[in-house]
């Protein structure tokens, strides 16, 4: 018997933002801001929105310097 896995909120938020990005509807900042052209920037926007929606659910990685 296989168990069904639930999609986490993080994955659904990222997939929702990536759909907007692929459709060319994703903007940085407000809707009047510049259009997002980089997929990494789209993922960063999705994780940022997730962080604002539910604090503590997504941890920020430290960049190696």
N, C-alpha and C positions, 0 to 999 in steps of 0.2 A: 504494500500500500504506500503510494508516494504522497508525501505531504506537499501541500501547496504553500509557496512562499508569498508573503505579502510584499508589495513594493513599499519601500520606505519613503517617507516624505521627501527626503533629500533627492532620491532618484526621480521622483515625479516632478519636483521643482526643476531639476536640471534638464529633464526631457522636455518639459514645457518651455523653458527658455531656449533650448536648442531648436525647437520647432519654430519659435518666433525668429530666431537667428537665421534659419534656413529660408524662411519666408521673406526675410528682409524687413521685418517689422520691429526688430530690437534696436533700441536707442540707448546710448549711455546718458545717464542723467534723466532729463525729462523727455517727453515725446518730441520736443523741438530740438533736442540735442543731436549731436552727430550720430550717424548710423554705425553700429558695431560691425566691423569687418573681420575681426580675429576670433576664431572659435575659443581660444584660451580666455579671451576677455569675456565671452559669453558665459563660460563656465564660472568665471570669477564673479560675475554679476549674479548668477543663480545661487552660488554659495553665500554671497553677501546677503541676498534677500532671505535665504533660509535662516541665516544667523539672526537677522532682525525679527523674523517671525517667531522663532523659538530659540531663545538664548540657551547656550550650553549644548545644543544638539550637534553642531558642527564645530570642530576645533580648527583653528588656523595653524598651518604648518609654518615652522620657522625656516626662513630661507638661509641656506649655507653661504657664509661670507668668509 
